[in-house]
């Protein structure tokens, strides 16, 4: 039986019956889109791999709850997006602002708890990632807010419809349109010299 | 559609710009008239078309090699109990068959040995077994309230053993024991299933 010829719903049905090879085929089929979405969000290869693995593990663990009336890929992206956003939010809480601790109430306390950026520029890992991410378009996408970034990647890189993006991000359709419209505006400004 | 929508002097809405960018027919038609005349809106559509092309050129990043294998090593799929029982039966058929052969062999040897012992009469062994079975049955029946004994099931079983002879009885008891143990072991596995690990990957 060649699993590569099976459709996503057929593979999912086999997974629900405990078929390992069907699950493997689904991983092969979606590893790049899932990894790419995460990588463009967190900009760290090792962390992206960990999160992508976790996304697949969660998806397969909850495969019994998957509603076949939705596309499997949309559902997988939803799991991926939620996982990545949770990670980014947690990281934000764990990170001390460069302007000092939020509990600092005086300017002296803020100065004492503030982080001074190192003048040597990018760390080696960051420089490597920047080179890998490479193009100006990627860098411009990296400047966008997380919600805008997700919406624009799903729309233009993954080719998802607005309704699908709305389901994946769990926001109203109008909000998705706003995200994408604003993301495009920001990208047009950043990439003005390339687009004219 | 309002009069405002029909006004060819108003600039395109973001939705209309997107429709033009994608090459889809825009409504109202006055938008097309406006686009032909308005440099600002035409510039917006062209800029967005260029952005679409630029974004569409982006490719997927690939995870490190053997990513699927690493994922699958961590995945436990939910398996229905019927599939689990079938998998167990397929995986454990060799030890079960070996145990069956061993028990049947031992039972046959015992039967042969008994047959070659003239001092042990078949009738004596049969009588002993029959009595033991009846006593055991009696205890069970008494514990259960005497119902089973009154229905004479145990005596029927004992009489049945008498009818098939000592070799047959030994074989039957061995087989029954084996079946009972196998069924109990299988039930224990089904009640407390070990996760089905997904190891090797590849289509």
Boltz contact constraints between the chains, C-beta under 6 A:
constraints:
  - contact:
      token1: [A, 3]
      token2: [B, 203]
      max_distance: 6.0
  - contact:
      token1: [A, 4]
      token2: [B, 203]
      max_distance: 6.0
  - contact:
      token1: [A, 17]
      token2: [B, 83]
      max_distance: 6.0
  - contact:
      token1: [A, 18]
      token2: [B, 77]
      max_distance: 6.0
  - contact:
      token1: [A, 18]
      token2: [B, 79]
      max_distance: 6.0
  - contact:
      token1: [A, 18]
      token2: [B, 83]
      max_distance: 6.0
  - contact:
      token1: [A, 20]
      token2: [B, 198]
      max_distance: 6.0
  - contact:
      token1: [A, 24]
      token2: [B, 68]
      max_distance: 6.0
  - contact:
      token1: [A, 24]
      token2: [B, 72]
      max_distance: 6.0
  - contact:
      token1: [A, 24]
      token2: [B, 201]
      max_distance: 6.0
  - contact:
      token1: [A, 25]
      token2: [B, 203]
      max_distance: 6.0
  - contact:
      token1: [A, 27]
      token2: [B, 68]
      max_distance: 6.0
  - contact:
      token1: [A, 27]
      token2: [B, 71]
      max_distance: 6.0
  - contact:
      token1: [A, 28]
      token2: [B, 68]
      max_distance: 6.0
  - contact:
      token1: [A, 31]
      token2: [B, 63]
      max_distance: 6.0
  - contact:
      token1: [A, 31]
      token2: [B, 67]
      max_distance: 6.0
  - contact:
      token1: [A, 32]
      token2: [B, 60]
      max_distance: 6.0
  - contact:
      token1: [A, 32]
      token2: [B, 62]
      max_distance: 6.0
  - contact:
      token1: [A, 35]
      token2: [B, 61]
      max_distance: 6.0
  - contact:
      token1: [A, 35]
      token2: [B, 63]
      max_distance: 6.0
  - contact:
      token1: [A, 36]
      token2: [B, 60]
      max_distance: 6.0
  - contact:
      token1: [A, 36]
      token2: [B, 61]
      max_distance: 6.0
  - contact:
      token1: [A, 39]
      token2: [B, 61]
      max_distance: 6.0
  - contact:
      token1: [A, 49]
      token2: [B, 63]
      max_distance: 6.0
  - contact:
      token1: [A, 53]
      token2: [B, 71]
      max_distance: 6.0
  - contact:
      token1: [A, 56]
      token2: [B, 71]
      max_distance: 6.0
  - contact:
      token1: [A, 57]
      token2: [B, 74]
      max_distance: 6.0
  - contact:
      token1: [A, 57]
      token2: [B, 75]
      max_distance: 6.0
  - contact:
      token1: [A, 60]
      token2: [B, 75]
      max_distance: 6.0
  - contact:
      token1: [A, 60]
      token2: [B, 77]
      max_distance: 6.0
  - contact:
      token1: [A, 64]
      token2: [B, 78]
      max_distance: 6.0
  - contact:
      token1: [A, 137]
      token2: [B, 54]
      max_distance: 6.0
  - contact:
      token1: [A, 156]
      token2: [B, 55]
      max_distance: 6.0
  - contact:
      token1: [A, 157]
      token2: [B, 58]
      max_distance: 6.0
  - contact:
      token1: [A, 181]
      token2: [B, 14]
      max_distance: 6.0
  - contact:
      token1: [A, 187]
      token2: [B, 51]
      max_distance: 6.0
  - contact:
      token1: [A, 188]
      token2: [B, 47]
      max_distance: 6.0
  - contact:
      token1: [A, 195]
      token2: [B, 47]
      max_distance: 6.0
  - contact:
      token1: [A, 195]
      token2: [B, 50]
      max_distance: 6.0
  - contact:
      token1: [A, 195]
      token2: [B, 51]
      max_distance: 6.0
